Amino acid sequence: TAFCTGVNPGFAGGAYGYVAMGPYQGGQAQFIRVPYADFNCLTLPPGIEHEADFALLADIFPTGWHGLVLAGFKPGESVAVFGAGPVGLMAAYSGIIRGASNVYVVDTVPERLAAAEKIGCIPIDFKASDPVEQIIQKNGGMVDRAVDAVGYQAVDASGSKEKPNIVLEQIIKVTRPTGGLGIPGLYVPADPGAPDAQSKEGNILIPFGKLFEKGLHLGTGQCNVKAYSRYLRDLIISGRAKPSFVVSHEVGMDEAVNAYDKFDRRIDGYTKVLLRPNGPL
């Protein structure tokens, strides 16, 4: 059995393209062409015992893990993860697996915060009050590492959409001097739909002076899935990791459009969806 990796932040069962991917637009389809499959595919054990867990090796589990790597995380440190979508929950889960002292997860969707709490994290609702102040109060000070799992489409407490600098500001504020920031959240070099002229050109205003003053380490970039997938596969097989806790729904292809809509609007508990051509098992 082999599993092909892809780029797919919201759904598993295929992939839909990403900027700068060239002619390969993804694979939300029953059959896909996999260039260099002998290199890109991951060998899995027979059977379907871990099928839902293995599906998450295509993107979100490695990307969440990558967020901690970018931040320079070490066991025993405290972590704040901004965004409790699939990647954010995987980053938080990776912190739990890797021995974080405390993991704070910032979001406002009740089902997502509940999922974070269920795996041992401390949920922070950013609409209740300033999430930075909440974390500092609960942690007794700033955290060691912070992960931005949101990206340029972040919203603020008022619900105003596409505030590309808000999470970057918050992770800089909440992280202790000489700490580290991991930014796997998507940022683009140009955004025609951005709210201001600077953001349209990919220029985002952040408190760089505070970043410099604190001497913060900063890592960014898309995840190289193959750098992690073999090790994360073995964590799943050994029983040390079960990332499928994040899967909220498994649906057939005839329900895909409705599931995409609900996931996009963050309603009815649609936090992660597996698409199956013949319907759920």
URFENDA-V754152 format. One record per backbone hydrogen bond with DSSP energy under -1.0 kcal/mol. CO is the residue of the C=O (numbers start at 0). NH is the residue of the N-H. Records with the same first field share a line. If there is no record, write none. Layout:
CO=NH, NH
//
This chain:
0=43
2=41
6=15
9=272
11=274
14=26
17=20
20=23
24=16
26=28
35=38, 39
36=40
41=2
47=50
49=53
50=54
53=56
54=57
55=60
57=5
58=62
59=63
60=64
61=65
62=66
63=67
64=68
65=69
66=70
67=72
68=71
73=76
76=100
77=144
78=103
79=146
80=105
81=148
84=88
85=89
86=90
87=91
88=92
89=93
90=94
91=95
92=96
93=97
94=99
95=98
98=75
101=78
102=121
103=80
104=123
105=82
106=125
108=112
109=113
110=114
111=115
112=116
113=117
115=120
116=119
121=104
123=106
124=127
129=133
130=134
131=135
132=136
133=137
134=138
135=139, 140
142=175
143=179
144=79
145=181
146=81
147=184
150=153
153=162
155=158
159=155
162=165
164=168
165=169
166=170
167=171
168=172
169=173
173=142
175=178
178=216
179=145
180=218
181=147
182=220
185=151
190=193
195=199
197=202
198=201
199=190
205=207
206=210
207=211
208=212
209=213
210=215
213=177
216=180
218=182
222=224
223=226
224=227, 228
227=231
228=232
229=233
230=234
231=235
232=236
233=237
234=239, 240
235=238
241=244
242=245
243=246
248=273
250=275
251=254
252=255
254=258
255=259
256=260
257=261
258=262
259=263
260=264
261=266
266=269
268=270
271=247, 248
272=11
273=250
275=278
//
